[in-house]
């Protein structure tokens, strides 16, 4: 791609925010499980990217062994993460659950501290303070006096933050070993199969009912929108990773959490926006500080 990595990362953030809204609407209108919605989204993303891969002039993967290892590890981690992500969007407000993704850099920070003895820089500690402050403010935005972890969807999104923090390096390995388009297609196929196989084998004859529902209730457009935004966003992210370090791309990509939280408050009339949006901004600033300290 001709775009520089900041533009690609910003486009990734916009696509992520669009997919958040489409997935939330699809979960509400279809009554499908989170695994089915996220699995179909990944399947459509793979199908939309495949023609571009077949037409690309590049050759095959440069390192098939590393590509397969990255797929095996990254596919497992992300299948669990996508399932938890769908559950969080189905059960919680966008403005409440999505800012929690910004906690994922803490996993990278503390795993390096505990396992490798890497002491965090002062900027990282300042980022941690912002993340904690934002989380406390977000907890006050739950309403009803409930702790943040008691709100629907919050626990699932914390699982996503941990899994994405652990699996952040797999994308870079996969892109370097196989190329952006190859990685996007294979990654989405692995995640789709992991999520849809239990759904289809355990639901008997529901496959025909699923197709009928998508047609009769006008859900097909939402499914395609989920897949399209996922495909475009992931291709842009992988192309950005080829130009710069992972931390730079993720720092800009995390703008999607603030975008989606703003959409939730302004367009979906989610409550307590006066607390949730500042909390989301604080957590975004903290995540960027932690990521920049890792350069």
C-alpha positions in Angstrom: 0.0 0.0 0.0 1.1 3.6 -0.7 -0.3 5.0 2.6 2.2 5.7 5.4 1.7 3.6 8.6 0.0 6.4 10.7 -2.7 6.7 8.1 -3.1 2.9 7.9 -3.3 2.6 11.7 -5.9 5.4 11.8 -8.0 3.7 9.1 -7.7 0.5 11.2 -9.1 2.3 14.2 -12.1 3.6 12.1 -12.8 0.1 10.8 -12.6 -1.3 14.3 -15.2 1.2 15.5 -17.5 0.5 12.6 -17.2 -3.3 13.2 -18.0 -2.8 16.9 -21.3 -1.0 16.0 -22.2 -3.6 13.3 -21.4 -6.6 15.6 -23.5 -5.0 18.4 -26.4 -4.5 16.1 -26.2 -8.0 14.6 -26.1 -9.6 18.1 -29.2 -7.6 19.1 -31.2 -8.3 16.0 -30.3 -11.9 15.2 -30.3 -13.6 18.6 -27.3 -15.6 17.5 -24.5 -16.5 19.9 -21.3 -14.5 20.1 -19.4 -17.4 18.7 -21.6 -17.6 15.6 -21.5 -13.8 14.9 -17.8 -13.5 15.3 -17.2 -16.7 13.4 -19.3 -15.5 10.5 -17.6 -12.1 10.6 -14.1 -13.8 10.3 -15.3 -16.1 7.5 -16.6 -13.2 5.5 -13.4 -11.3 6.1 -11.4 -14.3 4.8 -13.6 -14.6 1.7 -13.4 -10.9 0.9 -9.6 -10.9 1.2 -9.0 -14.1 -0.8 -9.4 -12.6 -4.3 -6.8 -10.0 -3.5 -4.4 -12.6 -2.3 -4.9 -14.7 -5.5 -4.3 -11.6 -7.7 -1.3 -10.4 -5.7 2.0 -10.6 -7.6 3.9 -11.7 -4.5 5.0 -15.2 -4.1 4.2 -17.7 -1.4 5.1 -17.5 2.3 8.8 -16.9 2.9 8.8 -19.0 6.0 6.1 -21.7 6.1 7.1 -23.2 9.4 7.0 -19.9 11.3 3.7 -19.0 9.6 2.1 -22.3 10.8 3.4 -21.8 14.3 2.0 -18.3 14.4 -1.3 -19.5 13.1 -1.5 -22.3 15.7 -0.7 -20.1 18.6 -2.4 -16.9 17.4 -5.5 -18.7 16.1 -6.1 -20.4 19.5 -5.6 -17.2 21.5 -7.7 -15.0 19.1 -10.5 -17.5 18.8 -11.0 -17.3 22.6 -10.5 -13.5 22.4 -13.1 -13.0 19.6 -15.6 -15.2 21.4 -15.2 -13.2 24.6 -15.3 -9.9 22.6 -18.6 -10.8 21.1 -20.0 -11.7 24.5 -18.9 -8.4 25.9 -20.5 -6.4 23.1 -23.7 -8.4 23.5 -24.0 -7.9 27.3 -22.5 -4.4 28.0 -22.7 -0.9 26.7 -20.1 0.1 24.1 -19.0 3.1 26.3 -18.5 0.8 29.3 -16.8 -2.3 28.0 -14.7 -1.2 25.0 -12.4 1.2 27.0 -11.3 -1.9 29.0 -9.3 -3.1 26.0 -6.9 -0.4 26.8 -5.7 -2.5 29.7 -4.0 -5.0 27.3 -0.6 -3.1 27.3 -0.4 -3.9 31.1 -0.1 -7.6 30.2 2.9 -6.8 28.0 4.4 -4.5 30.6 4.1 -6.9 33.6 4.9 -10.1 31.8 8.2 -8.5 30.7 8.8 -7.4 34.3 8.1 -10.7 35.9 9.5 -13.1 33.3 12.4 -11.1 31.8 13.3 -8.7 34.6 12.6 -5.7 32.4 12.0 -2.7 34.7 9.2 -0.4 33.5 10.3 3.1 32.5 8.8 6.2 34.3 6.6 6.9 31.3 5.1 3.4 31.6 4.4 3.9 35.3 2.6 7.1 34.5 0.6 5.2 31.9 -0.3 2.6 34.5 -1.5 5.4 36.8 -3.7 6.8 34.0 -5.1 3.4 33.3 -6.0 2.7 36.9 -7.5 6.2 37.3 -9.5 5.7 34.1 -10.7 2.3 35.3 -11.8 3.7 38.6 -13.7 6.5 36.9 -15.3 4.0 34.5 -16.4 2.0 37.5 -18.3 5.1 38.7 -20.0 5.1 35.3 -21.7 1.7 35.7 -24.7 3.1 37.5 -26.6 1.6 40.4 -23.5 1.6 42.6 -22.3 -1.7 41.1 -18.5 -2.5 40.9 -17.2 -2.4 37.4 -16.6 -6.2 37.3 -20.2 -6.8 38.2 -21.5 -5.0 35.1 -22.5 -7.3 32.2 -19.7 -7.7 29.6 -16.9 -6.2 31.7 -15.4 -9.5 32.8 -15.5 -10.8 29.2 -13.7 -7.7 27.9 -11.0 -8.0 30.6 -10.4 -11.6 29.2 -10.0 -10.0 25.8 -7.5 -7.5 27.1 -5.4 -10.3 28.6 -5.5 -12.5 25.6 -4.7 -9.7 23.1 -1.9 -8.6 25.4 -0.5 -12.1 25.3 -1.0 -12.6 21.6 0.2 -9.2 20.3 3.4 -10.5 18.8 1.8 -13.3 16.7 0.6 -10.9 14.0 4.0 -9.5 13.4 5.5 -13.0 13.1 2.7 -14.1 10.8 3.0 -11.0 8.5 6.8 -11.3 8.3 6.5 -15.1 7.5 3.7 -15.0 5.0 2.8 -11.5 4.0 -0.2 -9.3 4.9 -2.9 -10.8 2.7 -1.8 -14.4 3.4 -1.9 -13.8 7.1 -5.3 -12.1 7.0 -6.9 -14.9 5.0 -5.4 -17.8 7.0 -5.9 -16.1 10.4 -9.5 -15.4 9.8 -10.1 -18.9 8.5 -8.5 -20.4 11.6 -10.6 -18.3 13.9 -13.8 -18.8 11.9 -13.4 -22.6 11.9 -12.6 -22.6 15.6 -15.7 -20.6 16.4 -18.2 -22.1 13.9 -17.3 -25.8 14.1 -18.8 -26.3 17.6 -21.8 -24.2 16.7 -22.6 -26.2 13.5 -21.9 -29.7 14.9 -23.8 -29.0 18.1 -26.9 -27.4 16.5 -28.2 -30.1 14.3 -30.2 -28.6 11.4 -29.8 -25.0 12.4 -27.6 -24.2 9.4 -30.6 -23.9 7.1 -32.4 -21.8 9.7 -29.4 -19.5 10.0 -29.4 -18.8 6.3 -33.1 -18.3 6.3 -32.8 -15.8 9.2 -30.1 -13.9 7.4 -32.3 -13.5 4.3 -35.7 -13.0 5.8 -34.7 -10.6 8.6 -32.3 -8.5 6.5 -29.3 -9.6 8.6 -27.1 -10.5 5.6 -26.1 -6.8 5.1 -25.0 -6.6 8.7 -22.9 -9.8 8.4 -21.3 -8.5 5.3 -20.6 -5.2 7.0 -18.9 -6.9 9.9 -16.8 -9.0 7.5 -15.9 -6.0 5.3 -14.8 -3.7 8.1 -12.9 -6.5 9.7 -11.1 -7.4 6.5 -10.2 -3.8 5.6 -9.1 -3.0 9.1 -6.9 -6.0 9.5 -5.2 -5.6 6.1 -4.4 -2.0 7.0 -3.1 -3.0 10.4 -0.9 -5.7 8.9 0.5 -3.4 6.2 1.2 -0.8 9.0 3.1 -3.5 10.9 5.4 -4.0 8.0 6.4 -0.4 8.2 6.9 0.1 11.9 6.9 -1.5 15.4 3.8 -3.2 16.8 3.5 -0.7 19.7 3.2 2.3 17.3 0.3 0.7 15.4 -1.6 -0.5 18.4 -1.3 2.9 20.1 -3.2 4.5 17.2 -5.5 1.6 16.7 -6.7 2.0 20.3 -8.4 5.2 19.2 -11.2 2.9 18.2 -12.2 2.5 21.8 -12.8 6.2 22.2 -14.6 6.4 18.9 -16.9 3.5 19.8 -17.5 4.9 23.3 -18.5 8.2 21.8 -20.9 6.5 19.3 -22.4 4.6 22.2 -23.1 7.7 24.2 -24.2 10.1 21.4 -26.0 7.7 19.0 -27.1 4.8 21.2 -28.1 7.0 24.2 -26.0 5.0 26.6 -26.1 6.5 30.1 -23.5 8.3 32.2 -21.5 9.6 29.3 -20.1 12.4 31.4 -18.1 9.8 33.3 -17.6 7.2 30.7 -16.1 9.3 28.0 -13.4 11.0 30.2 -12.6 7.5 31.6 -12.2 6.2 28.1 -9.9 9.1 27.2 -7.8 8.6 30.4 -7.4 4.9 29.6 -6.5 5.6 26.0 -3.8 8.1 27.2 -2.5 5.5 29.6 -2.3 2.8 27.0 -0.4 5.1 24.6 2.0 6.0 27.4 2.7 2.4 28.2 3.1 1.4 24.6 5.4 4.3 23.8 7.6 3.4 26.8 8.0 0.0 25.2 9.7 1.4 22.1 
